[in-house]
Amino acid sequence: MAQAGKGRLNYRCPSCFMRDKDLDLFYDREKQEYYCLRCQFTGSEEEVIRLTDLCRYRYKTMLHRFTEEEFEHFGD
Protein backbone atom coordinates (compact mmCIF):
# COMPACT_ATOMS: atom_id res chain seq x y z
CA MET A 1 0.00 0.00 0.00
CA ALA A 2 1.52 3.31 -1.06
CA GLN A 3 1.70 6.11 1.46
CA ALA A 4 2.13 9.77 0.56
CA GLY A 5 4.99 11.79 1.97
CA LYS A 6 7.53 9.02 2.42
CA GLY A 7 11.22 9.70 2.04
CA ARG A 8 13.64 8.07 -0.37
CA LEU A 9 13.94 4.91 1.71
CA ASN A 10 11.39 3.04 3.74
CA TYR A 11 12.62 3.73 7.29
CA ARG A 12 10.98 2.21 10.35
CA CYS A 13 10.34 4.16 13.54
CA PRO A 14 13.14 3.21 15.98
CA SER A 15 11.04 4.12 19.01
CA CYS A 16 8.16 1.88 17.96
CA PHE A 17 10.56 -0.84 16.80
CA MET A 18 11.99 -1.06 20.35
CA ARG A 19 8.45 -1.91 21.45
CA ASP A 20 8.06 -4.59 18.74
CA LYS A 21 5.88 -2.42 16.54
CA ASP A 22 6.78 -2.13 12.87
CA LEU A 23 5.68 1.29 11.65
CA ASP A 24 6.94 3.36 8.73
CA LEU A 25 8.27 6.86 9.17
CA PHE A 26 7.00 9.75 7.07
CA TYR A 27 9.22 12.51 5.71
CA ASP A 28 8.55 16.24 6.06
CA ARG A 29 10.33 18.00 3.18
CA GLU A 30 9.98 21.47 4.71
CA LYS A 31 11.61 20.53 8.03
CA GLN A 32 13.84 17.86 6.43
CA GLU A 33 13.05 15.32 9.15
CA TYR A 34 11.28 12.01 9.58
CA TYR A 35 8.32 11.59 11.90
CA CYS A 36 6.08 8.83 13.25
CA LEU A 37 2.32 9.18 13.40
CA ARG A 38 1.96 6.80 16.35
CA CYS A 39 4.58 7.90 18.90
CA GLN A 40 5.46 11.47 17.81
CA PHE A 41 9.11 10.55 17.11
CA THR A 42 10.94 13.11 14.96
CA GLY A 43 14.52 13.06 13.77
CA SER A 44 16.98 13.53 10.96
CA GLU A 45 18.03 10.70 8.67
CA GLU A 46 21.31 10.31 10.60
CA GLU A 47 19.45 10.06 13.90
CA VAL A 48 17.02 7.46 12.50
CA ILE A 49 19.92 5.33 11.24
CA ARG A 50 21.82 5.63 14.55
CA LEU A 51 18.81 4.66 16.67
CA THR A 52 17.87 1.81 14.33
CA ASP A 53 21.38 0.38 14.69
CA LEU A 54 20.94 0.45 18.47
CA CYS A 55 17.73 -1.56 18.10
CA ARG A 56 19.41 -4.28 16.05
CA TYR A 57 21.23 -5.75 19.04
CA ARG A 58 18.07 -7.72 19.82
CA TYR A 59 18.36 -9.68 16.60
CA LYS A 60 22.13 -10.10 16.26
CA THR A 61 21.99 -13.88 16.85
CA MET A 62 18.68 -14.52 15.13
CA LEU A 63 20.25 -16.69 12.41
CA HIS A 64 22.63 -18.53 14.78
CA ARG A 65 21.66 -22.06 15.74
CA PHE A 66 22.62 -22.71 19.37
CA THR A 67 23.75 -26.14 20.58
CA GLU A 68 23.06 -27.71 23.98
CA GLU A 69 26.69 -27.17 24.96
CA GLU A 70 26.37 -23.44 24.35
CA PHE A 71 23.31 -23.28 26.60
CA GLU A 72 25.07 -25.22 29.36
CA HIS A 73 27.75 -22.53 29.55
CA PHE A 74 25.33 -19.64 29.10
CA GLY A 75 25.81 -17.07 31.85
CA ASP A 76 29.32 -18.18 32.86
Biopython code that builds the backbone (N, CA, C, O; Angstrom):
import numpy as np
from Bio.PDB.StructureBuilder import StructureBuilder

atoms = [
    (1, "MET", "N", (0.843, -1.174, 0.000)),
    (1, "MET", "CA", (0.000, 0.000, 0.000)),
    (1, "MET", "C", (0.889, 1.237, 0.000)),
    (1, "MET", "O", (1.729, 1.392, 0.886)),
    (2, "ALA", "N", (0.721, 2.095, -0.953)),
    (2, "ALA", "CA", (1.524, 3.311, -1.064)),
    (2, "ALA", "C", (1.050, 4.344, -0.054)),
    (2, "ALA", "O", (-0.144, 4.492, 0.206)),
    (3, "GLN", "N", (2.026, 5.058, 0.507)),
    (3, "GLN", "CA", (1.704, 6.114, 1.460)),
    (3, "GLN", "C", (2.346, 7.403, 0.979)),
    (3, "GLN", "O", (3.506, 7.405, 0.567)),
    (4, "ALA", "N", (1.614, 8.478, 1.027)),
    (4, "ALA", "CA", (2.126, 9.770, 0.557)),
    (4, "ALA", "C", (3.094, 10.350, 1.576)),
    (4, "ALA", "O", (2.943, 10.144, 2.780)),
    (5, "GLY", "N", (4.087, 11.074, 1.084)),
    (5, "GLY", "CA", (4.989, 11.790, 1.972)),
    (5, "GLY", "C", (6.158, 10.988, 2.485)),
    (5, "GLY", "O", (6.859, 11.455, 3.383)),
    (6, "LYS", "N", (6.402, 9.812, 1.964)),
    (6, "LYS", "CA", (7.531, 9.024, 2.424)),
    (6, "LYS", "C", (8.820, 9.578, 1.860)),
    (6, "LYS", "O", (8.810, 10.265, 0.838)),
    (7, "GLY", "N", (9.914, 9.289, 2.507)),
    (7, "GLY", "CA", (11.224, 9.701, 2.040)),
    (7, "GLY", "C", (11.733, 8.754, 0.965)),
    (7, "GLY", "O", (10.988, 7.939, 0.421)),
    (8, "ARG", "N", (13.038, 8.886, 0.673)),
    (8, "ARG", "CA", (13.640, 8.067, -0.374)),
    (8, "ARG", "C", (13.605, 6.584, 0.003)),
    (8, "ARG", "O", (13.298, 5.729, -0.827)),
    (9, "LEU", "N", (13.920, 6.296, 1.254)),
    (9, "LEU", "CA", (13.942, 4.910, 1.713)),
    (9, "LEU", "C", (12.785, 4.663, 2.664)),
    (9, "LEU", "O", (12.198, 5.598, 3.208)),
    (10, "ASN", "N", (12.474, 3.416, 2.853)),
    (10, "ASN", "CA", (11.390, 3.039, 3.737)),
    (10, "ASN", "C", (11.950, 2.793, 5.140)),
    (10, "ASN", "O", (12.246, 1.653, 5.496)),
    (11, "TYR", "N", (12.098, 3.850, 5.935)),
    (11, "TYR", "CA", (12.620, 3.735, 7.291)),
    (11, "TYR", "C", (11.515, 3.337, 8.257)),
    (11, "TYR", "O", (10.353, 3.700, 8.075)),
    (12, "ARG", "N", (11.892, 2.587, 9.282)),
    (12, "ARG", "CA", (10.978, 2.207, 10.352)),
    (12, "ARG", "C", (11.226, 3.118, 11.550)),
    (12, "ARG", "O", (12.337, 3.614, 11.738)),
    (13, "CYS", "N", (10.208, 3.335, 12.347)),
    (13, "CYS", "CA", (10.342, 4.161, 13.536)),
    (13, "CYS", "C", (11.167, 3.410, 14.577)),
    (13, "CYS", "O", (10.750, 2.334, 15.007)),
    (14, "PRO", "N", (12.326, 3.933, 15.004)),
    (14, "PRO", "CA", (13.140, 3.212, 15.978)),
    (14, "PRO", "C", (12.489, 3.137, 17.351)),
    (14, "PRO", "O", (12.692, 2.164, 18.077)),
    (15, "SER", "N", (11.717, 4.139, 17.714)),
    (15, "SER", "CA", (11.040, 4.123, 19.010)),
    (15, "SER", "C", (9.973, 3.035, 19.059)),
    (15, "SER", "O", (9.876, 2.304, 20.045)),
    (16, "CYS", "N", (9.187, 2.925, 18.022)),
    (16, "CYS", "CA", (8.157, 1.882, 17.961)),
    (16, "CYS", "C", (8.788, 0.499, 17.792)),
    (16, "CYS", "O", (8.290, -0.487, 18.335)),
    (17, "PHE", "N", (9.890, 0.437, 17.034)),
    (17, "PHE", "CA", (10.558, -0.838, 16.799)),
    (17, "PHE", "C", (11.090, -1.428, 18.097)),
    (17, "PHE", "O", (11.106, -2.648, 18.259)),
    (18, "MET", "N", (11.531, -0.572, 19.035)),
    (18, "MET", "CA", (11.986, -1.056, 20.346)),
    (18, "MET", "C", (10.843, -1.706, 21.126)),
    (18, "MET", "O", (11.076, -2.529, 22.011)),
    (19, "ARG", "N", (9.624, -1.336, 20.793)),
    (19, "ARG", "CA", (8.446, -1.911, 21.455)),
    (19, "ARG", "C", (7.762, -2.955, 20.576)),
    (19, "ARG", "O", (6.578, -3.246, 20.744)),
    (20, "ASP", "N", (8.534, -3.520, 19.628)),
    (20, "ASP", "CA", (8.058, -4.586, 18.735)),
    (20, "ASP", "C", (6.880, -4.162, 17.870)),
    (20, "ASP", "O", (5.994, -4.962, 17.571)),
    (21, "LYS", "N", (6.880, -2.908, 17.475)),
    (21, "LYS", "CA", (5.876, -2.417, 16.537)),
    (21, "LYS", "C", (6.616, -1.988, 15.269)),
    (21, "LYS", "O", (7.641, -1.311, 15.342)),
    (22, "ASP", "N", (6.104, -2.378, 14.132)),
    (22, "ASP", "CA", (6.785, -2.131, 12.870)),
    (22, "ASP", "C", (6.020, -1.071, 12.079)),
    (22, "ASP", "O", (5.122, -1.389, 11.300)),
    (23, "LEU", "N", (6.388, 0.188, 12.291)),
    (23, "LEU", "CA", (5.682, 1.294, 11.652)),
    (23, "LEU", "C", (6.630, 2.113, 10.793)),
    (23, "LEU", "O", (7.776, 2.351, 11.172)),
    (24, "ASP", "N", (6.150, 2.538, 9.643)),
    (24, "ASP", "CA", (6.936, 3.359, 8.731)),
    (24, "ASP", "C", (7.006, 4.801, 9.225)),
    (24, "ASP", "O", (6.084, 5.312, 9.861)),
    (25, "LEU", "N", (8.124, 5.434, 8.911)),
    (25, "LEU", "CA", (8.270, 6.861, 9.174)),
    (25, "LEU", "C", (7.849, 7.646, 7.935)),
    (25, "LEU", "O", (7.990, 7.167, 6.811)),
    (26, "PHE", "N", (7.342, 8.829, 8.143)),
    (26, "PHE", "CA", (7.002, 9.750, 7.068)),
    (26, "PHE", "C", (8.071, 10.837, 7.032)),
    (26, "PHE", "O", (8.765, 11.072, 8.021)),
    (27, "TYR", "N", (8.194, 11.493, 5.887)),
    (27, "TYR", "CA", (9.224, 12.510, 5.713)),
    (27, "TYR", "C", (8.576, 13.860, 5.459)),
    (27, "TYR", "O", (7.713, 13.998, 4.592)),
    (28, "ASP", "N", (9.006, 14.859, 6.231)),
    (28, "ASP", "CA", (8.545, 16.235, 6.059)),
    (28, "ASP", "C", (9.624, 16.991, 5.286)),
    (28, "ASP", "O", (10.704, 17.250, 5.817)),
    (29, "ARG", "N", (9.336, 17.343, 4.038)),
    (29, "ARG", "CA", (10.334, 18.003, 3.182)),
    (29, "ARG", "C", (10.675, 19.410, 3.683)),
    (29, "ARG", "O", (11.819, 19.845, 3.552)),
    (30, "GLU", "N", (9.723, 20.109, 4.240)),
    (30, "GLU", "CA", (9.982, 21.467, 4.712)),
    (30, "GLU", "C", (10.958, 21.482, 5.891)),
    (30, "GLU", "O", (11.886, 22.291, 5.925)),
    (31, "LYS", "N", (10.746, 20.594, 6.845)),
    (31, "LYS", "CA", (11.612, 20.528, 8.030)),
    (31, "LYS", "C", (12.809, 19.604, 7.822)),
    (31, "LYS", "O", (13.731, 19.588, 8.638)),
    (32, "GLN", "N", (12.797, 18.841, 6.744)),
    (32, "GLN", "CA", (13.837, 17.862, 6.432)),
    (32, "GLN", "C", (14.060, 16.894, 7.588)),
    (32, "GLN", "O", (15.188, 16.690, 8.038)),
    (33, "GLU", "N", (12.954, 16.298, 8.065)),
    (33, "GLU", "CA", (13.047, 15.321, 9.147)),
    (33, "GLU", "C", (11.976, 14.251, 8.981)),
    (33, "GLU", "O", (10.958, 14.460, 8.323)),
    (34, "TYR", "N", (12.229, 13.122, 9.584)),
    (34, "TYR", "CA", (11.284, 12.008, 9.579)),
    (34, "TYR", "C", (10.430, 12.079, 10.834)),
    (34, "TYR", "O", (10.875, 12.576, 11.868)),
    (35, "TYR", "N", (9.200, 11.580, 10.742)),
    (35, "TYR", "CA", (8.316, 11.589, 11.901)),
    (35, "TYR", "C", (7.415, 10.359, 11.876)),
    (35, "TYR", "O", (7.142, 9.778, 10.826)),
    (36, "CYS", "N", (6.963, 9.984, 13.079)),
    (36, "CYS", "CA", (6.078, 8.831, 13.253)),
    (36, "CYS", "C", (4.700, 9.337, 13.662)),
    (36, "CYS", "O", (4.578, 10.234, 14.495)),
    (37, "LEU", "N", (3.678, 8.759, 13.074)),
    (37, "LEU", "CA", (2.318, 9.176, 13.404)),
    (37, "LEU", "C", (1.826, 8.565, 14.719)),
    (37, "LEU", "O", (0.885, 9.077, 15.324)),
    (38, "ARG", "N", (2.448, 7.490, 15.156)),
    (38, "ARG", "CA", (1.963, 6.802, 16.352)),
    (38, "ARG", "C", (2.590, 7.331, 17.641)),
    (38, "ARG", "O", (1.886, 7.542, 18.629)),
    (39, "CYS", "N", (3.905, 7.548, 17.639)),
    (39, "CYS", "CA", (4.581, 7.896, 18.896)),
    (39, "CYS", "C", (5.164, 9.302, 18.920)),
    (39, "CYS", "O", (5.815, 9.660, 19.902)),
    (40, "GLN", "N", (4.968, 10.094, 17.913)),
    (40, "GLN", "CA", (5.455, 11.468, 17.815)),
    (40, "GLN", "C", (6.982, 11.554, 17.763)),
    (40, "GLN", "O", (7.546, 12.584, 18.131)),
    (41, "PHE", "N", (7.662, 10.496, 17.314)),
    (41, "PHE", "CA", (9.106, 10.548, 17.108)),
    (41, "PHE", "C", (9.409, 11.458, 15.930)),
    (41, "PHE", "O", (8.728, 11.398, 14.907)),
    (42, "THR", "N", (10.432, 12.306, 16.068)),
    (42, "THR", "CA", (10.935, 13.105, 14.956)),
    (42, "THR", "C", (12.456, 13.051, 14.996)),
    (42, "THR", "O", (13.058, 13.000, 16.068)),
    (43, "GLY", "N", (13.070, 13.062, 13.813)),
    (43, "GLY", "CA", (14.520, 13.055, 13.766)),
    (43, "GLY", "C", (15.047, 13.124, 12.354)),
    (43, "GLY", "O", (14.330, 12.868, 11.386)),
    (44, "SER", "N", (16.314, 13.474, 12.256)),
    (44, "SER", "CA", (16.980, 13.531, 10.957)),
    (44, "SER", "C", (17.281, 12.114, 10.481)),
    (44, "SER", "O", (17.128, 11.146, 11.225)),
    (45, "GLU", "N", (17.712, 12.014, 9.224)),
    (45, "GLU", "CA", (18.034, 10.700, 8.670)),
    (45, "GLU", "C", (19.176, 10.052, 9.447)),
    (45, "GLU", "O", (19.149, 8.847, 9.695)),
    (46, "GLU", "N", (20.178, 10.839, 9.832)),
    (46, "GLU", "CA", (21.307, 10.312, 10.597)),
    (46, "GLU", "C", (20.861, 9.780, 11.951)),
    (46, "GLU", "O", (21.340, 8.740, 12.402)),
    (47, "GLU", "N", (19.940, 10.494, 12.601)),
    (47, "GLU", "CA", (19.446, 10.058, 13.903)),
    (47, "GLU", "C", (18.625, 8.773, 13.779)),
    (47, "GLU", "O", (18.724, 7.887, 14.629)),
    (48, "VAL", "N", (17.821, 8.672, 12.730)),
    (48, "VAL", "CA", (17.024, 7.464, 12.504)),
    (48, "VAL", "C", (17.939, 6.263, 12.294)),
    (48, "VAL", "O", (17.697, 5.192, 12.850)),
    (49, "ILE", "N", (18.989, 6.436, 11.494)),
    (49, "ILE", "CA", (19.921, 5.333, 11.244)),
    (49, "ILE", "C", (20.657, 4.937, 12.517)),
    (49, "ILE", "O", (20.825, 3.747, 12.784)),
    (50, "ARG", "N", (21.096, 5.911, 13.304)),
    (50, "ARG", "CA", (21.820, 5.633, 14.553)),
    (50, "ARG", "C", (20.947, 4.877, 15.549)),
    (50, "ARG", "O", (21.396, 3.905, 16.157)),
    (51, "LEU", "N", (19.711, 5.316, 15.715)),
    (51, "LEU", "CA", (18.813, 4.662, 16.667)),
    (51, "LEU", "C", (18.378, 3.284, 16.177)),
    (51, "LEU", "O", (18.176, 2.378, 16.986)),
    (52, "THR", "N", (18.231, 3.114, 14.874)),
    (52, "THR", "CA", (17.873, 1.806, 14.329)),
    (52, "THR", "C", (19.002, 0.807, 14.560)),
    (52, "THR", "O", (18.750, -0.360, 14.859)),
    (53, "ASP", "N", (20.247, 1.265, 14.421)),
    (53, "ASP", "CA", (21.381, 0.383, 14.693)),
    (53, "ASP", "C", (21.411, -0.050, 16.157)),
    (53, "ASP", "O", (21.801, -1.178, 16.458)),
    (54, "LEU", "N", (21.007, 0.827, 17.063)),
    (54, "LEU", "CA", (20.939, 0.452, 18.474)),
    (54, "LEU", "C", (19.873, -0.612, 18.724)),
    (54, "LEU", "O", (20.020, -1.446, 19.617)),
    (55, "CYS", "N", (18.811, -0.580, 17.942)),
    (55, "CYS", "CA", (17.730, -1.558, 18.102)),
    (55, "CYS", "C", (18.131, -2.946, 17.606)),
    (55, "CYS", "O", (17.587, -3.950, 18.066)),
    (56, "ARG", "N", (19.064, -3.008, 16.685)),
    (56, "ARG", "CA", (19.409, -4.275, 16.047)),
    (56, "ARG", "C", (20.095, -5.265, 16.968)),
    (56, "ARG", "O", (20.204, -6.442, 16.623)),
    (57, "TYR", "N", (20.565, -4.825, 18.139)),
    (57, "TYR", "CA", (21.234, -5.747, 19.043)),
    (57, "TYR", "C", (20.317, -6.891, 19.464)),
    (57, "TYR", "O", (20.797, -7.969, 19.816)),
    (58, "ARG", "N", (19.026, -6.675, 19.434)),
    (58, "ARG", "CA", (18.074, -7.724, 19.819)),
    (58, "ARG", "C", (18.115, -8.911, 18.869)),
    (58, "ARG", "O", (17.835, -10.041, 19.269)),
    (59, "TYR", "N", (18.456, -8.662, 17.635)),
    (59, "TYR", "CA", (18.361, -9.682, 16.601)),
    (59, "TYR", "C", (19.719, -10.133, 16.068)),
    (59, "TYR", "O", (19.788, -10.774, 15.020)),
    (60, "LYS", "N", (20.805, -9.803, 16.783)),
    (60, "LYS", "CA", (22.129, -10.102, 16.255)),
    (60, "LYS", "C", (22.399, -11.591, 16.131)),
    (60, "LYS", "O", (23.205, -11.982, 15.287)),
    (61, "THR", "N", (21.766, -12.439, 16.929)),
    (61, "THR", "CA", (21.986, -13.882, 16.854)),
    (61, "THR", "C", (20.767, -14.617, 16.312)),
    (61, "THR", "O", (20.615, -15.817, 16.541)),
    (62, "MET", "N", (19.916, -13.924, 15.613)),
    (62, "MET", "CA", (18.684, -14.522, 15.127)),
    (62, "MET", "C", (18.949, -15.701, 14.191)),
    (62, "MET", "O", (18.203, -16.679, 14.221)),
    (63, "LEU", "N", (19.974, -15.634, 13.378)),
    (63, "LEU", "CA", (20.252, -16.687, 12.414)),
    (63, "LEU", "C", (21.244, -17.723, 12.939)),
    (63, "LEU", "O", (21.604, -18.653, 12.217)),
    (64, "HIS", "N", (21.688, -17.574, 14.189)),
    (64, "HIS", "CA", (22.634, -18.533, 14.781)),
    (64, "HIS", "C", (21.870, -19.685, 15.425)),
    (64, "HIS", "O", (20.918, -19.468, 16.175)),
    (65, "ARG", "N", (22.289, -20.891, 15.132)),
    (65, "ARG", "CA", (21.663, -22.057, 15.744)),
    (65, "ARG", "C", (22.505, -22.461, 16.953)),
    (65, "ARG", "O", (23.673, -22.820, 16.809)),
    (66, "PHE", "N", (21.911, -22.402, 18.135)),
    (66, "PHE", "CA", (22.617, -22.710, 19.370)),
    (66, "PHE", "C", (22.578, -24.208, 19.647)),
    (66, "PHE", "O", (21.580, -24.875, 19.373)),
    (67, "THR", "N", (23.679, -24.731, 20.194)),
    (67, "THR", "CA", (23.750, -26.144, 20.583)),
    (67, "THR", "C", (23.487, -26.259, 22.075)),
    (67, "THR", "O", (23.474, -25.257, 22.790)),
    (68, "GLU", "N", (23.275, -27.491, 22.547)),
    (68, "GLU", "CA", (23.056, -27.707, 23.980)),
    (68, "GLU", "C", (24.272, -27.302, 24.796)),
    (68, "GLU", "O", (24.134, -26.788, 25.907)),
    (69, "GLU", "N", (25.473, -27.532, 24.245)),
    (69, "GLU", "CA", (26.689, -27.174, 24.963)),
    (69, "GLU", "C", (26.773, -25.667, 25.166)),
    (69, "GLU", "O", (27.236, -25.211, 26.212)),
    (70, "GLU", "N", (26.338, -24.902, 24.201)),
    (70, "GLU", "CA", (26.371, -23.443, 24.350)),
    (70, "GLU", "C", (25.400, -22.992, 25.441)),
    (70, "GLU", "O", (25.692, -22.047, 26.175)),
    (71, "PHE", "N", (24.262, -23.651, 25.553)),
    (71, "PHE", "CA", (23.307, -23.284, 26.600)),
    (71, "PHE", "C", (23.776, -23.689, 27.980)),
    (71, "PHE", "O", (23.450, -23.024, 28.963)),
    (72, "GLU", "N", (24.551, -24.793, 28.073)),
    (72, "GLU", "CA", (25.069, -25.223, 29.363)),
    (72, "GLU", "C", (26.017, -24.204, 29.942)),
    (72, "GLU", "O", (26.084, -24.035, 31.159)),
    (73, "HIS", "N", (26.760, -23.514, 29.073)),
    (73, "HIS", "CA", (27.747, -22.526, 29.545)),
    (73, "HIS", "C", (27.213, -21.107, 29.451)),
    (73, "HIS", "O", (27.969, -20.149, 29.616)),
    (74, "PHE", "N", (25.946, -20.962, 29.195)),
    (74, "PHE", "CA", (25.333, -19.639, 29.097)),
    (74, "PHE", "C", (25.318, -18.994, 30.476)),
    (74, "PHE", "O", (24.863, -19.609, 31.441)),
    (75, "GLY", "N", (25.795, -17.798, 30.577)),
    (75, "GLY", "CA", (25.812, -17.074, 31.854)),
    (75, "GLY", "C", (27.083, -17.223, 32.627)),
    (75, "GLY", "O", (27.226, -16.599, 33.679)),
    (76, "ASP", "N", (28.045, -18.042, 32.147)),
    (76, "ASP", "CA", (29.321, -18.185, 32.860)),
    (76, "ASP", "C", (30.199, -16.984, 32.670)),
    (76, "ASP", "O", (31.308, -16.939, 33.202)),
]
sb = StructureBuilder()
sb.init_structure("model")
sb.init_model(0)
sb.init_chain("A")
sb.init_seg("    ")
for serial, (resi, resn, name, xyz) in enumerate(atoms, 1):
    if name == "N":
        sb.init_residue(resn, " ", resi, " ")
    sb.init_atom(name, np.array(xyz, "f"), 0.0, 1.0, " ", f" {name:<3s}", serial, name[0])
structure = sb.get_structure()
